[in-house]
Amino acid sequence: MDDYKYQDNYEGYAPSDGYYRGNESNPEEDAQSDVTEGHDEEDEIYEGEYQGIPHPDDVKAKQAKKAPSRADGLRGQADLLAERMEDEEQLAHQYETIIDECGHGRFQWILFFVLGLALMADGVEVFVVSFALPSAEKDMCLSSSKKGMLGWGFSMGTHYHFHSWRVFVIVCVLPCAVSMVALRFMPESPRFLLEMGKHDEAWMILKQVHDTNMRAKGTPEKVFTVSNIKTPKQMDEFIEIQSSTGTWYQRWLVRFKTTFKQVWDNALYCVLGPYRMNTLILAVVWFSMALSYYGLTVWFPDMIRYYQDEEYKSKMKVFFGEHVYGATINFTMENQIHQHGKLVNDKFTKMYFKHVLFEDTFFDECYFEDVTSTDTYFKNCTIESTIFYNTDLYEHKFINCRFINSTFLEQKEGCHMDFEQDNDFLIYLVSFLGSLSVLPGNIISALLMDRIGRLKMIGGSMLISAVCCFFLFFGNSESAMIGWQCLFCGTSIAAWNALDVITVELYPTNQRATAFGILNGLCKFGAILGNTIFASFVGITKVVPILLAATSLVGGGLIALRLPETREQVLM
């Protein structure tokens, strides 16, 4: 009994079974206390944690961890770029030594010949558009509304005679075709291969250049001593899909993206990078030079032709109110205007109309057979009971004419074209003389390029060419215009040569082709604009073309002087 009371008074005392249980408590309360042990009431669980949504504090922590890695990546990219630039500078100096060892000889002359053909192919477009197309228009008897078909190509079929403008087009194609074939046998630029990290291929080409020149000099036993060439550090590029993975269009898509990214990066580097000021100045000089040079090159023949036409029109004969009955006409009618006449029962056989206009004339029972014509028109005429047999008097040559019981039989195909009489041959001769006149300028610029420097040659040549433009005010005859054209072409070609050289030397190898392409495209735009503007003033005034060409040349020449001189610079 006493023992029992003692236990009741001391409930926390250990029971007789040897296990201490303490106070008997609710199991749910014990579970809650275990879970919340060590937590405050404010330290609640983030509701989105069980839904897979990271806590904002965790996101900030991860971003803080990534920031140093990104900074390290940018620093690594900058270090890689600096290392590549240092390698390129070392390669530039080493490459000069290697080229000296390869020597100058047969290989370079072959290269000059092939590149010369390529330049010829690039230049003949001016002559084709300016001289061949007008002759083709006349040969095909095209009206103004149909001349657009020439943009689609030339018809070389049997329907047309093989006139000399077709020979001219074929001759212009030859440099392009020959250069395309010849370039297939020329090796890739070793400097470009080194920039791309292809050391072995570049070394083999340099050895080929060395051996070719040494054999030509009679020393084939001389050994190419270069064994190792500095290769610039390669930057990260796209990884192309291998042929074993992906489809063919995926591989081509990757190739396209890789090439496009490379070209785009190079273009941005030239326009927005450290060369942006040089690119801007060169763009102005290229455009101003193309605007004036190509504009005047087309303007000269047009002006010569204009003077010919003016002289021709001054000798025109006008017949007013004549009446001709029962006559047979089998001779050439040239440079005549017949107004308010009447021709009855007349025969026109085996004859040639050249620059003849019949205006308000009445034809009755006339007969035209085997008739050819040039610049001949019938305007406001009445043609009754008349037969046209085997003639080239097409519909567009009859302007507002009225036909009554008239018949056209077996019309000629093609048009009559007489180069000697139409003075088309003189136009080609003028073009040839202009091209021939650049030879002295090419020789002089080649000899003096390194002596006087690129900038002085560009500025001096453009300023002298501008002075030559002002002498055009005194050119009022064909011979004077031909002489001033030869002088202008001979002086301006030196600026073109120096401009090509300094453009190559201002840009590094991996950006050079892109920069040259951008500037050349701008040059083509200037040439098209110059042709359009200058041609529109033919027969109206000489002041605008002359002042525009002179101003463009002076401005471009002065701006070119702000470029850095590259005469002593190592080619990067």
JONOR-V250709 format. One record per residue. RES is the residue in one letter. SS is DSSP state (h for helix, s for strand, l for the rest). BURIAL is 1 if it has 16 or more other C-alpha atoms within 10 Angstrom, else 0. D_LAST is the distance of its C-alpha to the last C-alpha in Angstrom with 1 decimal. Layout:
# JONOR-V250709
res=RES ss=SS burial=BURIAL d_last=D_LAST
res=RES ss=SS burial=BURIAL d_last=D_LAST
This chain:
# JONOR-V250709
res=M ss=l burial=0 d_last=113.1
res=D ss=h burial=0 d_last=111.8
res=D ss=h burial=0 d_last=108.8
res=Y ss=h burial=0 d_last=108.0
res=K ss=h burial=0 d_last=108.3
res=Y ss=h burial=0 d_last=106.1
res=Q ss=h burial=0 d_last=103.4
res=D ss=h burial=0 d_last=103.7
res=N ss=h burial=0 d_last=103.4
res=Y ss=l burial=0 d_last=100.2
res=E ss=l burial=0 d_last=98.2
res=G ss=l burial=0 d_last=95.1
res=Y ss=l burial=0 d_last=96.8
res=A ss=l burial=0 d_last=95.8
res=P ss=l burial=0 d_last=97.9
res=S ss=l burial=0 d_last=100.0
res=D ss=l burial=0 d_last=97.6
res=G ss=l burial=0 d_last=95.2
res=Y ss=l burial=0 d_last=92.2
res=Y ss=l burial=0 d_last=91.3
res=R ss=l burial=0 d_last=90.6
res=G ss=l burial=0 d_last=90.7
res=N ss=l burial=0 d_last=91.3
res=E ss=l burial=0 d_last=91.1
res=S ss=l burial=0 d_last=88.4
res=N ss=l burial=0 d_last=87.0
res=P ss=h burial=0 d_last=84.2
res=E ss=h burial=0 d_last=82.2
res=E ss=h burial=0 d_last=82.2
res=D ss=h burial=0 d_last=81.0
res=A ss=h burial=0 d_last=78.1
res=Q ss=h burial=0 d_last=77.1
res=S ss=h burial=0 d_last=77.3
res=D ss=h burial=0 d_last=75.1
res=V ss=h burial=0 d_last=72.4
res=T ss=l burial=0 d_last=72.3
res=E ss=l burial=0 d_last=72.7
res=G ss=l burial=0 d_last=70.0
res=H ss=l burial=0 d_last=68.9
res=D ss=l burial=0 d_last=69.6
res=E ss=l burial=0 d_last=70.7
res=E ss=l burial=0 d_last=67.6
res=D ss=l burial=0 d_last=65.3
res=E ss=l burial=0 d_last=65.5
res=I ss=l burial=0 d_last=63.6
res=Y ss=l burial=0 d_last=60.8
res=E ss=h burial=0 d_last=62.3
res=G ss=h burial=0 d_last=59.2
res=E ss=h burial=0 d_last=58.6
res=Y ss=h burial=0 d_last=60.9
res=Q ss=h burial=0 d_last=59.2
res=G ss=l burial=0 d_last=55.7
res=I ss=l burial=0 d_last=54.3
res=P ss=l burial=0 d_last=52.5
res=H ss=l burial=0 d_last=53.7
res=P ss=h burial=0 d_last=51.6
res=D ss=h burial=0 d_last=51.4
res=D ss=h burial=0 d_last=50.0
res=V ss=h burial=0 d_last=47.3
res=K ss=h burial=0 d_last=46.3
res=A ss=h burial=0 d_last=46.2
res=K ss=h burial=0 d_last=43.9
res=Q ss=h burial=0 d_last=41.5
res=A ss=h burial=0 d_last=41.6
res=K ss=h burial=0 d_last=40.7
res=K ss=h burial=0 d_last=37.7
res=A ss=h burial=0 d_last=36.2
res=P ss=h burial=0 d_last=35.0
res=S ss=h burial=0 d_last=33.6
res=R ss=h burial=0 d_last=31.5
res=A ss=h burial=0 d_last=30.3
res=D ss=h burial=0 d_last=29.4
res=G ss=h burial=0 d_last=27.5
res=L ss=h burial=0 d_last=25.5
res=R ss=h burial=0 d_last=24.8
res=G ss=h burial=0 d_last=23.7
res=Q ss=h burial=0 d_last=21.3
res=A ss=h burial=0 d_last=19.8
res=D ss=h burial=0 d_last=19.7
res=L ss=h burial=1 d_last=18.0
res=L ss=h burial=1 d_last=15.3
res=A ss=h burial=0 d_last=14.8
res=E ss=h burial=0 d_last=14.9
res=R ss=h burial=1 d_last=12.2
res=M ss=h burial=0 d_last=9.8
res=E ss=h burial=0 d_last=11.0
res=D ss=h burial=1 d_last=10.5
res=E ss=h burial=1 d_last=6.9
res=E ss=h burial=1 d_last=6.6
res=Q ss=h burial=1 d_last=9.3
res=L ss=h burial=1 d_last=8.0
res=A ss=h burial=1 d_last=5.2
res=H ss=h burial=0 d_last=8.5
res=Q ss=h burial=0 d_last=10.7
res=Y ss=h burial=1 d_last=9.3
res=E ss=h burial=0 d_last=10.0
res=T ss=h burial=0 d_last=13.4
res=I ss=h burial=1 d_last=14.1
res=I ss=h burial=0 d_last=13.7
res=D ss=h burial=0 d_last=15.9
res=E ss=h burial=1 d_last=18.4
res=C ss=h burial=1 d_last=18.4
res=G ss=l burial=1 d_last=19.3
res=H ss=l burial=1 d_last=19.8
res=G ss=l burial=1 d_last=22.9
res=R ss=h burial=1 d_last=24.7
res=F ss=h burial=1 d_last=22.0
res=Q ss=h burial=0 d_last=19.8
res=W ss=h burial=0 d_last=23.1
res=I ss=h burial=0 d_last=24.0
res=L ss=h burial=0 d_last=20.6
res=F ss=h burial=0 d_last=21.2
res=F ss=h burial=0 d_last=24.7
res=V ss=h burial=1 d_last=23.9
res=L ss=h burial=0 d_last=21.3
res=G ss=h burial=0 d_last=23.9
res=L ss=h burial=1 d_last=26.5
res=A ss=h burial=1 d_last=24.4
res=L ss=h burial=0 d_last=24.0
res=M ss=h burial=1 d_last=27.7
res=A ss=h burial=1 d_last=28.4
res=D ss=h burial=0 d_last=26.6
res=G ss=h burial=0 d_last=28.5
res=V ss=h burial=1 d_last=32.0
res=E ss=h burial=0 d_last=32.6
res=V ss=h burial=1 d_last=33.5
res=F ss=h burial=1 d_last=36.2
res=V ss=h burial=1 d_last=37.5
res=V ss=h burial=0 d_last=38.1
res=S ss=h burial=1 d_last=39.3
res=F ss=h burial=1 d_last=41.6
res=A ss=h burial=1 d_last=42.4
res=L ss=h burial=1 d_last=43.4
res=P ss=h burial=0 d_last=46.0
res=S ss=h burial=1 d_last=47.5
res=A ss=h burial=1 d_last=47.5
res=E ss=h burial=1 d_last=49.3
res=K ss=h burial=1 d_last=52.0
res=D ss=h burial=1 d_last=52.3
res=M ss=l burial=1 d_last=52.8
res=C ss=l burial=1 d_last=55.1
res=L ss=l burial=1 d_last=53.3
res=S ss=l burial=0 d_last=54.6
res=S ss=h burial=0 d_last=52.4
res=S ss=h burial=0 d_last=53.0
res=K ss=h burial=0 d_last=51.9
res=K ss=h burial=1 d_last=48.7
res=G ss=h burial=0 d_last=46.6
res=M ss=h burial=0 d_last=47.3
res=L ss=h burial=0 d_last=44.8
res=G ss=h burial=0 d_last=42.1
res=W ss=h burial=0 d_last=43.1
res=G ss=l burial=0 d_last=42.9
res=F ss=l burial=0 d_last=44.9
res=S ss=l burial=0 d_last=48.2
res=M ss=l burial=0 d_last=48.3
res=G ss=l burial=0 d_last=51.7
res=T ss=l burial=0 d_last=54.9
res=H ss=l burial=0 d_last=56.2
res=Y ss=l burial=0 d_last=54.3
res=H ss=l burial=1 d_last=54.3
res=F ss=l burial=0 d_last=51.2
res=H ss=l burial=0 d_last=50.3
res=S ss=h burial=0 d_last=47.5
res=W ss=h burial=1 d_last=45.3
res=R ss=h burial=1 d_last=45.0
res=V ss=h burial=0 d_last=44.0
res=F ss=h burial=0 d_last=41.4
res=V ss=h burial=1 d_last=40.0
res=I ss=h burial=0 d_last=40.0
res=V ss=h burial=0 d_last=38.2
res=C ss=h burial=1 d_last=35.5
res=V ss=h burial=1 d_last=35.1
res=L ss=h burial=0 d_last=34.6
res=P ss=h burial=1 d_last=31.0
res=C ss=h burial=1 d_last=30.0
res=A ss=h burial=0 d_last=32.1
res=V ss=h burial=0 d_last=31.0
res=S ss=h burial=1 d_last=27.2
res=M ss=h burial=0 d_last=27.7
res=V ss=h burial=0 d_last=29.6
res=A ss=h burial=1 d_last=27.2
res=L ss=h burial=0 d_last=24.1
res=R ss=l burial=0 d_last=26.0
res=F ss=l burial=0 d_last=26.0
res=M ss=l burial=0 d_last=22.3
res=P ss=l burial=0 d_last=20.2
res=E ss=l burial=0 d_last=17.4
res=S ss=l burial=0 d_last=13.8
res=P ss=h burial=1 d_last=13.2
res=R ss=h burial=1 d_last=9.5
res=F ss=h burial=0 d_last=10.9
res=L ss=h burial=1 d_last=13.8
res=L ss=h burial=1 d_last=12.0
res=E ss=h burial=1 d_last=10.4
res=M ss=l burial=1 d_last=14.1
res=G ss=l burial=1 d_last=15.5
res=K ss=l burial=0 d_last=17.2
res=H ss=h burial=1 d_last=17.0
res=D ss=h burial=0 d_last=20.1
res=E ss=h burial=1 d_last=19.5
res=A ss=h burial=1 d_last=16.2
res=W ss=h burial=1 d_last=18.0
res=M ss=h burial=0 d_last=20.9
res=I ss=h burial=1 d_last=19.0
res=L ss=h burial=1 d_last=17.3
res=K ss=h burial=1 d_last=20.9
res=Q ss=h burial=1 d_last=22.3
res=V ss=h burial=1 d_last=20.1
res=H ss=h burial=1 d_last=21.2
res=D ss=h burial=1 d_last=24.8
res=T ss=h burial=1 d_last=25.1
res=N ss=h burial=1 d_last=24.1
res=M ss=h burial=1 d_last=26.2
res=R ss=h burial=0 d_last=29.2
res=A ss=h burial=0 d_last=29.0
res=K ss=l burial=0 d_last=29.0
res=G ss=l burial=0 d_last=32.1
res=T ss=l burial=0 d_last=30.6
res=P ss=l burial=0 d_last=30.5
res=E ss=l burial=0 d_last=31.4
res=K ss=l burial=0 d_last=28.1
res=V ss=l burial=0 d_last=26.5
res=F ss=l burial=1 d_last=22.9
res=T ss=l burial=0 d_last=22.6
res=V ss=l burial=0 d_last=19.5
res=S ss=l burial=0 d_last=21.0
res=N ss=l burial=0 d_last=18.5
res=I ss=l burial=1 d_last=14.8
res=K ss=l burial=1 d_last=13.1
res=T ss=l burial=1 d_last=13.1
res=P ss=l burial=1 d_last=11.8
res=K ss=l burial=1 d_last=14.8
res=Q ss=l burial=0 d_last=16.1
res=M ss=l burial=0 d_last=17.5
res=D ss=l burial=0 d_last=21.0
res=E ss=l burial=0 d_last=21.6
res=F ss=l burial=0 d_last=24.8
res=I ss=l burial=0 d_last=27.0
res=E ss=l burial=0 d_last=28.3
res=I ss=l burial=1 d_last=32.1
res=Q ss=l burial=0 d_last=33.1
res=S ss=l burial=0 d_last=35.4
res=S ss=l burial=0 d_last=38.3
res=T ss=l burial=0 d_last=38.3
res=G ss=l burial=0 d_last=38.5
res=T ss=l burial=0 d_last=39.3
res=W ss=h burial=0 d_last=37.2
res=Y ss=h burial=0 d_last=36.7
res=Q ss=h burial=0 d_last=35.5
res=R ss=h burial=1 d_last=32.8
res=W ss=h burial=0 d_last=31.7
res=L ss=h burial=0 d_last=31.8
res=V ss=h burial=1 d_last=29.5
res=R ss=h burial=1 d_last=27.1
res=F ss=h burial=0 d_last=27.3
res=K ss=h burial=0 d_last=26.8
res=T ss=h burial=1 d_last=23.8
res=T ss=h burial=0 d_last=22.1
res=F ss=h burial=0 d_last=23.3
res=K ss=h burial=0 d_last=22.1
res=Q ss=h burial=1 d_last=18.6
res=V ss=h burial=1 d_last=18.6
res=W ss=h burial=0 d_last=20.5
res=D ss=h burial=0 d_last=18.2
res=N ss=h burial=1 d_last=15.1
res=A ss=h burial=1 d_last=17.4
res=L ss=h burial=1 d_last=18.6
res=Y ss=h burial=1 d_last=15.2
res=C ss=h burial=1 d_last=14.6
res=V ss=h burial=1 d_last=18.2
res=L ss=h burial=0 d_last=19.1
res=G ss=l burial=0 d_last=16.1
res=P ss=l burial=0 d_last=14.3
res=Y ss=l burial=0 d_last=13.3
res=R ss=h burial=0 d_last=17.0
res=M ss=h burial=0 d_last=18.0
res=N ss=h burial=1 d_last=15.4
res=T ss=h burial=1 d_last=16.4
res=L ss=h burial=0 d_last=20.0
res=I ss=h burial=1 d_last=19.9
res=L ss=h burial=1 d_last=18.2
res=A ss=h burial=1 d_last=20.9
res=V ss=h burial=1 d_last=23.6
res=V ss=h burial=1 d_last=22.6
res=W ss=h burial=1 d_last=22.1
res=F ss=h burial=1 d_last=25.4
res=S ss=h burial=1 d_last=27.4
res=M ss=h burial=1 d_last=26.3
res=A ss=h burial=1 d_last=27.3
res=L ss=h burial=1 d_last=30.5
res=S ss=h burial=1 d_last=31.7
res=Y ss=h burial=1 d_last=30.6
res=Y ss=h burial=1 d_last=31.7
res=G ss=h burial=1 d_last=34.7
res=L ss=h burial=1 d_last=36.0
res=T ss=h burial=1 d_last=35.2
res=V ss=h burial=1 d_last=37.7
res=W ss=h burial=1 d_last=40.0
res=F ss=h burial=1 d_last=40.7
res=P ss=h burial=1 d_last=42.5
res=D ss=h burial=1 d_last=44.3
res=M ss=h burial=1 d_last=45.6
res=I ss=h burial=1 d_last=46.7
res=R ss=h burial=1 d_last=48.5
res=Y ss=h burial=1 d_last=50.0
res=Y ss=h burial=1 d_last=51.5
res=Q ss=h burial=1 d_last=52.9
res=D ss=h burial=0 d_last=54.5
res=E ss=h burial=0 d_last=56.0
res=E ss=h burial=0 d_last=57.4
res=Y ss=h burial=0 d_last=58.8
res=K ss=h burial=0 d_last=60.4
res=S ss=h burial=0 d_last=62.1
res=K ss=l burial=0 d_last=64.0
res=M ss=l burial=0 d_last=65.1
res=K ss=s burial=0 d_last=68.8
res=V ss=s burial=0 d_last=70.7
res=F ss=s burial=0 d_last=74.0
res=F ss=s burial=0 d_last=76.1
res=G ss=l burial=0 d_last=79.1
res=E ss=l burial=0 d_last=79.6
res=H ss=s burial=0 d_last=81.8
res=V ss=s burial=0 d_last=81.4
res=Y ss=s burial=0 d_last=84.0
res=G ss=l burial=0 d_last=84.0
res=A ss=l burial=0 d_last=81.3
res=T ss=s burial=0 d_last=79.0
res=I ss=s burial=0 d_last=75.5
res=N ss=l burial=0 d_last=73.3
res=F ss=l burial=0 d_last=71.0
res=T ss=l burial=0 d_last=67.8
res=M ss=s burial=0 d_last=68.0
res=E ss=s burial=1 d_last=65.0
res=N ss=s burial=1 d_last=64.0
res=Q ss=s burial=1 d_last=67.2
res=I ss=s burial=1 d_last=68.5
res=H ss=s burial=1 d_last=71.8
res=Q ss=s burial=1 d_last=73.4
res=H ss=l burial=1 d_last=76.7
res=G ss=l burial=1 d_last=77.8
res=K ss=s burial=1 d_last=80.0
res=L ss=s burial=1 d_last=79.5
res=V ss=s burial=1 d_last=82.3
res=N ss=l burial=1 d_last=82.7
res=D ss=l burial=1 d_last=79.8
res=K ss=s burial=1 d_last=77.7
res=F ss=s burial=1 d_last=74.0
res=T ss=s burial=1 d_last=73.2
res=K ss=s burial=1 d_last=70.3
res=M ss=s burial=1 d_last=68.8
res=Y ss=s burial=1 d_last=65.5
res=F ss=s burial=1 d_last=65.0
res=K ss=s burial=1 d_last=62.1
res=H ss=s burial=1 d_last=61.5
res=V ss=s burial=1 d_last=65.0
res=L ss=s burial=1 d_last=66.3
res=F ss=s burial=1 d_last=69.7
res=E ss=s burial=1 d_last=70.6
res=D ss=l burial=1 d_last=73.9
res=T ss=l burial=1 d_last=75.3
res=F ss=s burial=1 d_last=78.0
res=F ss=s burial=1 d_last=77.8
res=D ss=s burial=1 d_last=81.0
res=E ss=l burial=1 d_last=81.5
res=C ss=l burial=1 d_last=78.6
res=Y ss=s burial=1 d_last=76.9
res=F ss=s burial=1 d_last=73.1
res=E ss=s burial=1 d_last=72.2
res=D ss=s burial=1 d_last=69.1
res=V ss=s burial=1 d_last=67.4
res=T ss=s burial=1 d_last=63.7
res=S ss=s burial=1 d_last=62.2
res=T ss=s burial=1 d_last=59.1
res=D ss=l burial=0 d_last=58.9
res=T ss=l burial=1 d_last=62.6
res=Y ss=s burial=1 d_last=64.2
res=F ss=s burial=1 d_last=67.6
res=K ss=s burial=1 d_last=68.0
res=N ss=l burial=1 d_last=71.1
res=C ss=l burial=1 d_last=73.1
res=T ss=s burial=1 d_last=76.1
res=I ss=s burial=1 d_last=76.1
res=E ss=s burial=1 d_last=79.4
res=S ss=l burial=0 d_last=80.6
res=T ss=l burial=1 d_last=77.6
res=I ss=s burial=1 d_last=75.9
res=F ss=s burial=1 d_last=72.2
res=Y ss=s burial=1 d_last=71.7
res=N ss=s burial=1 d_last=68.4
res=T ss=s burial=1 d_last=66.6
res=D ss=l burial=1 d_last=63.2
res=L ss=l burial=1 d_last=64.8
res=Y ss=l burial=0 d_last=63.3
res=E ss=h burial=0 d_last=64.2
res=H ss=h burial=0 d_last=61.5
res=K ss=h burial=1 d_last=62.9
res=F ss=s burial=1 d_last=66.2
res=I ss=s burial=0 d_last=65.8
res=N ss=l burial=0 d_last=68.7
res=C ss=l burial=1 d_last=71.0
res=R ss=s burial=0 d_last=74.3
res=F ss=s burial=0 d_last=75.2
res=I ss=s burial=0 d_last=78.9
res=N ss=l burial=0 d_last=79.7
res=S ss=l burial=1 d_last=76.7
res=T ss=s burial=0 d_last=74.9
res=F ss=s burial=0 d_last=71.5
res=L ss=s burial=0 d_last=71.5
res=E ss=l burial=0 d_last=68.7
res=Q ss=l burial=1 d_last=65.9
res=K ss=l burial=1 d_last=63.2
res=E ss=l burial=0 d_last=59.8
res=G ss=l burial=0 d_last=56.8
res=C ss=l burial=1 d_last=57.1
res=H ss=l burial=1 d_last=57.9
res=M ss=l burial=1 d_last=54.9
res=D ss=l burial=0 d_last=55.4
res=F ss=h burial=1 d_last=52.2
res=E ss=h burial=0 d_last=54.1
res=Q ss=h burial=0 d_last=56.5
res=D ss=h burial=0 d_last=54.1
res=N ss=l burial=0 d_last=51.5
res=D ss=h burial=1 d_last=48.8
res=F ss=h burial=0 d_last=47.9
res=L ss=h burial=0 d_last=47.2
res=I ss=h burial=1 d_last=44.6
res=Y ss=h burial=1 d_last=42.7
res=L ss=h burial=0 d_last=43.1
res=V ss=h burial=1 d_last=41.7
res=S ss=h burial=1 d_last=38.6
res=F ss=h burial=0 d_last=38.3
res=L ss=h burial=1 d_last=38.7
res=G ss=h burial=1 d_last=36.0
res=S ss=h burial=0 d_last=33.5
res=L ss=h burial=0 d_last=34.7
res=S ss=l burial=1 d_last=34.2
res=V ss=h burial=1 d_last=30.4
res=L ss=h burial=0 d_last=30.3
res=P ss=h burial=0 d_last=30.9
res=G ss=h burial=1 d_last=28.3
res=N ss=h burial=1 d_last=25.7
res=I ss=h burial=0 d_last=26.7
res=I ss=h burial=0 d_last=26.7
res=S ss=h burial=1 d_last=23.3
res=A ss=h burial=0 d_last=21.8
res=L ss=h burial=0 d_last=23.6
res=L ss=h burial=0 d_last=22.9
res=M ss=h burial=1 d_last=19.4
res=D ss=h burial=0 d_last=18.0
res=R ss=h burial=0 d_last=21.3
res=I ss=h burial=0 d_last=21.9
res=G ss=l burial=1 d_last=18.4
res=R ss=h burial=1 d_last=17.2
res=L ss=h burial=1 d_last=19.1
res=K ss=h burial=1 d_last=22.3
res=M ss=h burial=1 d_last=22.3
res=I ss=h burial=1 d_last=21.9
res=G ss=h burial=1 d_last=24.5
res=G ss=h burial=1 d_last=26.8
res=S ss=h burial=1 d_last=26.9
res=M ss=h burial=1 d_last=27.6
res=L ss=h burial=1 d_last=30.3
res=I ss=h burial=1 d_last=32.0
res=S ss=h burial=1 d_last=32.0
res=A ss=h burial=1 d_last=33.7
res=V ss=h burial=0 d_last=36.3
res=C ss=h burial=1 d_last=36.9
res=C ss=h burial=1 d_last=37.7
res=F ss=h burial=1 d_last=40.6
res=F ss=h burial=0 d_last=42.2
res=L ss=h burial=1 d_last=42.6
res=F ss=h burial=0 d_last=45.6
res=F ss=h burial=0 d_last=47.4
res=G ss=l burial=1 d_last=46.7
res=N ss=l burial=0 d_last=50.0
res=S ss=l burial=0 d_last=50.3
res=E ss=h burial=1 d_last=48.5
res=S ss=h burial=0 d_last=47.7
res=A ss=h burial=0 d_last=46.3
res=M ss=h burial=1 d_last=44.0
res=I ss=h burial=1 d_last=42.7
res=G ss=h burial=1 d_last=42.0
res=W ss=h burial=1 d_last=40.2
res=Q ss=h burial=1 d_last=38.2
res=C ss=h burial=1 d_last=37.0
res=L ss=h burial=1 d_last=36.2
res=F ss=h burial=1 d_last=34.2
res=C ss=h burial=1 d_last=32.1
res=G ss=h burial=1 d_last=31.5
res=T ss=h burial=1 d_last=30.2
res=S ss=h burial=1 d_last=28.2
res=I ss=h burial=1 d_last=26.2
res=A ss=h burial=1 d_last=24.2
res=A ss=h burial=1 d_last=22.9
res=W ss=h burial=1 d_last=21.9
res=N ss=h burial=1 d_last=19.9
res=A ss=h burial=1 d_last=18.1
res=L ss=h burial=1 d_last=17.6
res=D ss=h burial=0 d_last=15.9
res=V ss=h burial=0 d_last=13.5
res=I ss=h burial=1 d_last=12.6
res=T ss=h burial=1 d_last=12.3
res=V ss=h burial=1 d_last=9.7
res=E ss=h burial=1 d_last=7.6
res=L ss=h burial=1 d_last=8.4
res=Y ss=l burial=1 d_last=7.2
res=P ss=l burial=1 d_last=4.8
res=T ss=h burial=1 d_last=6.2
res=N ss=h burial=1 d_last=9.3
res=Q ss=h burial=1 d_last=10.2
res=R ss=h burial=1 d_last=9.7
res=A ss=h burial=1 d_last=13.0
res=T ss=h burial=1 d_last=14.9
res=A ss=h burial=1 d_last=14.1
res=F ss=h burial=1 d_last=15.1
res=G ss=h burial=0 d_last=18.1
res=I ss=h burial=0 d_last=19.3
res=L ss=h burial=1 d_last=19.2
res=N ss=h burial=1 d_last=20.8
res=G ss=h burial=0 d_last=23.4
res=L ss=h burial=1 d_last=24.2
res=C ss=h burial=1 d_last=24.5
res=K ss=h burial=1 d_last=27.1
res=F ss=h burial=0 d_last=29.0
res=G ss=h burial=1 d_last=29.1
res=A ss=h burial=1 d_last=30.4
res=I ss=h burial=0 d_last=33.1
res=L ss=h burial=1 d_last=34.1
res=G ss=h burial=1 d_last=34.3
res=N ss=h burial=1 d_last=36.4
res=T ss=h burial=0 d_last=38.8
res=I ss=h burial=1 d_last=39.3
res=F ss=h burial=1 d_last=39.7
res=A ss=h burial=1 d_last=42.0
res=S ss=h burial=0 d_last=44.2
res=F ss=l burial=1 d_last=45.2
res=V ss=l burial=1 d_last=46.3
res=G ss=l burial=0 d_last=49.9
res=I ss=l burial=0 d_last=49.9
res=T ss=l burial=0 d_last=48.1
res=K ss=l burial=1 d_last=45.4
res=V ss=h burial=0 d_last=44.7
res=V ss=h burial=0 d_last=42.6
res=P ss=h burial=1 d_last=40.1
res=I ss=h burial=1 d_last=39.8
res=L ss=h burial=0 d_last=39.3
res=L ss=h burial=1 d_last=36.9
res=A ss=h burial=1 d_last=34.7
res=A ss=h burial=1 d_last=34.9
res=T ss=h burial=1 d_last=34.3
res=S ss=h burial=1 d_last=31.3
res=L ss=h burial=1 d_last=29.8
res=V ss=h burial=1 d_last=30.6
res=G ss=h burial=1 d_last=29.3
res=G ss=h burial=1 d_last=26.0
res=G ss=h burial=1 d_last=25.6
res=L ss=h burial=1 d_last=26.4
res=I ss=h burial=0 d_last=24.1
res=A ss=h burial=1 d_last=21.1
res=L ss=l burial=1 d_last=21.6
res=R ss=l burial=0 d_last=20.5
res=L ss=l burial=1 d_last=16.9
res=P ss=l burial=0 d_last=14.6
res=E ss=l burial=0 d_last=14.4
res=T ss=l burial=1 d_last=11.1
res=R ss=l burial=1 d_last=13.0
res=E ss=l burial=0 d_last=12.1
res=Q ss=l burial=0 d_last=8.6
res=V ss=l burial=0 d_last=6.1
res=L ss=l burial=1 d_last=3.8
res=M ss=l burial=1 d_last=0.0
